[in-house]
Amino acid sequence: MSAPSGGVRHLYVHLPFCASRCGYCDFVTVVGRRGQHHAYVGALLAELAAEREVLAPQLESVFLGGGTPTFTEPAQLERLLRAMPPAVELTVEANPETVTPQLAELLRDCGVNRVSVGAQSFRGRLLEVLERGAGPDDVRRAVYALRDANIDNISLDLIYGIPGQSASDLEADLSEALALEPEHLSCYELEAKPGTRFAHAWGAELARQAEAMEDYFERVVARLTGSGYRWYETANFCRAGAEGRDLRARHNLAYWLGRDYLGLGIGAVSTIENRRWRNAPRLGRYLESLAAGRAPERDVEPLDGDVRARERVMLGLRLDEPLPVRGLRSALDAEGLARAEQLGLAVDDGQTLALTRRGRFLGGGVTAEIVA
């Protein structure tokens, strides 16, 4: 397809390989398959070459997600990273147990300047519930290795609402995370996605403790903002005023701001102008297609202006900056917005729309009322 004016400035690359599959995970993942890492990276590079014309010469962000990108065989990970287009922000997701001093140096030498580490919790018994392969010491060792390699933009993922997690467990997790002084923290409420092992084993327990989650969310926000972090998106926090650096995740910010992006790899999604497509999640078919010089199998969805406007509002209201509403009024439910304003959950000044602090805590429920 032809490139939009100036080219797409955000690239997502999916590396599906993992050592094991966590029970709560519903991402496109493949366990093991080390013998296919070389072929898969070759297919990614072929897909990149075929789509290169849609990308700008200089990108704002490249994000390697998974799966566990750092589980990918090191020589193949290096091969992939060295072929990436130049970008201001190059992020790699990592599971703590995969991060060694050697891997950290490889990432640095290949231009990676941001690493997102999946800590999830620092309580051993909760990590067992999540079926995580890493322990608390693995998280610390990973962060120390990345720091020793002079990587100065580290994000930690935490999960709250884990079955058996108490409020004091959550406070301890936040303390442990803050002690590592990450530049960024992502804190997600655990969801039992339908069809996962976790939903079968723990669905009833998660439903039982659902009422406590609003309190947990408020604890997360209070603790992190009180520690100097900016609550810039519903589940994301960055260190504020850090030597003038903007430490928000550039790649994810592109999604929330409605920017175009290209996705490569199995299950990867792209949204460019008036089309969205998703690569089929089947590894074998993906490898066959790219080896034969064909585009991977894709589900394509046309996007009209109304759909993009609604998405712009839904995603934009997750941020802490007011959303400019010029051209978006058709996506708003006037009565729902009026109710939200009367309840002190939203503020519409005619030019911009924003949720109040209380509205941000209620999040998706408020947005659903506002969006037409």
N, C-alpha and C positions, 0 to 999 in steps of 0.2 A: 504494500500500500504506500501511497505517497506520504511524505513527512509533513506534519503541521508546520506552520511558519516558525522558523528558528529551530525546530527539532525538539523531540522529547528529551527532557533533562533528568529523568529518574529511571533507574534500571533495577529490577529485581531478578535475582538468579536463585533458582531452587535446587538445593542439594539434598536429596531425600534420605540419604543413608544414615542409619542409626545402629548403635550396638544392640539396642533392644527397644521395644515399643512400650511407653508408659501407658497405663490403663486408661487415663483420662484424655489421651491424645486422639484427635480426629484429623490431624494434618496428613498430607500425602507423604508417607514414609515407607522405606524399604529397609528391612533388617539385614545387616551384613552385606552380602553381595560384593565383597572386595574385588572379586574378579571382574566386575562390571564397572568399576570406578573409572578406568581408563576410557572405555567406550562411551560412558555417559558424559564425561567432560568433553570428549571429542564431539558428541552430539550437541552439547550446549554451545560450543564454539561455532559449529556449523549453523545453528539457529541464530546466533549472534551475527554471523557474517551475512545471513540472508536478510536480517532485519536492520542492519547497521544504518541504512539510509534514513530511517525514521528518527535516529538519535542525533542530538546536537553534538558538535565537535567536542565540547567541554560539558560534562554532566555536573549537576549539583549533587547527586547521590547515586551510589551503587550499594545494594544491600544483598548479601549472601545469606539466605535463610534456609530453613530445613523443616524436618530432618535435623541433623547435626552436621553442619558444614565442616567442623573441625574433626569429625570422624572420617571424612574423606581421606583416602590415602595421601600422605603429605606431598609426594611428587606430583600427583594429579591436582591437588589443591593449589600448589604453586603454579603449575601450568595454567590453570584457570585464572588465578589472580593476576598473573603477568600479562594476560590477554585482555584484561578489563580496560574499557575506555577511561581516560583520565577523569577524575571526579573530585569535587571539593571534599566530600565525605564518603569514605569507603568503610562500610560496616560488615563485620562477620559475626554471626551468632556462634556461640560456643557452649558446650556442656563442660562443667568444671573438670571432670576427670580426664578430659582429652587435652587439657592445656598444660603442656610441659614448657620448660625454658626454651627448648629447641623450637617448638611450635610457635611460641610467642615471638621469637626472633624471625622465624619464617614470615609471619604475618607482617611484622614491622618492615622487613626487607622488601616485601611485595607491595608496600604502600598502604596497608591497612592502618587507618588512624582512629578507628572506633570499634570496640568489641563489646558485644552484648552477651553477658554470662547468665546462664539459666540457673540461678541459685535456688529459687522456689521457697526454701525454708532452711533454717539453721538448727532445727530440732530433728534429731535422728529418727525418732518414731514417726514423725509426720512425713519425712522423706520416704520411709518404708511404706506408708499408706499411699503415697504418690507413685510408688514403684520406681523411684529415682535411683540411678546407679552411683551417684556421688554423695559424699557425706559433707558435713560442715567444713572439715579440714581441707577437703578438695577445693571448696569455693575459695578459701583463704589462699591456698597455694596458687590457684589460678590467677587471682588478682595480683599476688606478689610477683608472679612470673611476668605478667603483662606490664606491671610497673617497672620491673627490672629491664624490660625491653623498651622502655621509654614510650609506651603507649599511654597517652594522657587523657583519653576519653573512654571511660569504662562505664557501662550500664549494667545494673543488676536487675534481674527479674525476680519478683517475689509473688507468692500466691497466698491469699488469705481465704478463710472459710473451709479449710481442710477438716475432714471429719476428725474429731478429737482435739482440735485446736482451741485453746482457751484464749481469753483476752490477754492473759499474762504471756502466753506463748507468742502471740502476735507482737506484743511490746518487746519481747526478747529478740524476735526476728528483726524488728526494726532497729534495735540497738546494735545487733551484730552487723547488720548491713551498713549502718551509719559509721560504725567503727572503721570500715574499710574505705571510707571517704570516696564513694563513687561519684562521678560527675552527673550520673543520671540514674533514676530508679523507675521501674515499671512495676506497679502493684495491681494484680488482677484478682477479682473474685473467682474462685474455682467454680467451673461449670461442669456438670455431668452431661456431656453431649450424648444425645440418643444414639444407641447402638454400640457405645463403648463399653468395655469391661467395667469401667468405673461406675457408669450409670447403673449397671446391673447390681454391682456390689454395694454401692453407697448412696444410691438415689434417695432412698427413704431417709437416711440420716441428713443428707443435704437439705431435703425439704423441711425436716424438723428444725434445723438451725437457721432457716432462711431469715427469720425475723431478727436475728442478731447481726445480720450482715450490714445493715445500715449503720449500726453502732461501730462495727469494725472499720467500715469505710471512713467514717468520721475520725476514728482514732488514727488511721493511716495519714489522712490529710493534716490533722492537727500536729502529729509528731514530726512529719517531714517539713511542713511549712515552718514550724517552730524551730527547725534545725537549719533554716536558711535555704530551703529548696522552693522553687517556684512550681506551683500546681498549674502547669500550663495546659494540660489535657486531662480528661476524666481520670485516666489511670496512670498518668505519666508526670514525672517530676524531674526538674533539672536544677543543678546548683545555680543559684542566682548571683549575679555580680562577680563571677569568677574571672578576674582580670579582663573584663570587657568581652569575654567570649559568650556567644550565644550557644548554649549547650543543649538546646532542644534537638530532638532527633530529626534531622533534615528530611530523611526519607519518609518517615511516617507522617511528618508534617505535610508533605506533598499530598498524601492521601486525604488528610483532613481538610486541606485547602482546595481539593478538587482538581489537582494538577493531573496532566496526562502522565502515564507511566507504561513502560514495557516490561513484561515478565517473560523469563526464559525457563524452560525445564518442565518436567511433568507436573500437572496440576496448576501451573503458574497462570495468573490472570494478567491481562493487559487492558488498559482503558485509554483509547486514543480518539479524540474528537467525538464522533457520533457512533463509535463501536466499542464493544467490550467482548473479549474472547478469553476462553479458558482452555489451556492445553489439556488433552485427555490425561488421566492419571496413570495410565498403564505404561510401565517401564519398557517392556519388550517392544510394544508397538512404536513407542517414541524412538527407540534406538534404530528400529528397522526403517522408519520413515526418513530420519535424518541421514542414515547411511546410504539410502537410495537417492538422496538429493531432493526429497520432498519435505514440505512443511509438515509439522506434526498434526495429528488429528485435533480439531478444535471445535468447541461449541461457541458459536458467534451470536451475540445479542446486539441488535441495533438499539441505540440510545437516542430518544428524542429530547427536546429541550426541557420538557416537564420533568422527566426522570432525572436529568442531571441537576435541575434546580432543586428538586426535593432532596437529592443526595447531598448537594452543597449545603443545604440548611441543616440536615441531620448531622453531618460530620462537622460542619463549622461551629455548631453550638456546643461541641465537646471542648472547644478551646477557651482559654481565658481572655482572649481578645474579642471585642465586639465584631459581629458579622455584618459587613456591608450588605444591605438588602436591595440595592438597586438591581432591577432585573429579576428579583427573586420573590416579589410579592405574590405572584400566582401560586407559589408553593406553600403559602401560609394560609392557615385557617383563621380567619379574622376573629371568629367567636372564641376559638380555643386560645388564641393569643390574648384576647381581652381577659379571659378568665385567669390565665397565667399571670398577667400583670396585676389584676385585682388581688391575687393571692400572694403577691410579692415574689414571684418565681422568675419573672422575666421583665426586661426593660426594653421598650421600643421607642427610640427618640426620633423616628422618621427616617433617619439615614442608616442607622445600625440597629442590630438586635443582639441582645446578650441575655444569658441566664444570670440571675443573682447567685450569690453563694449558696443559698438554700436550694435554689433551682438546680444548681450543678450537682448537689448531693442527690437529688431525686432523678437527675439525668434523663435517661431515656423515656421515662414516663411523662415528663414535662414536654420533651421534644415531640413525642407522639401526639400530644394535644395540640401543638402549635402547627405541625406540618399538615398540609391539606391532603 
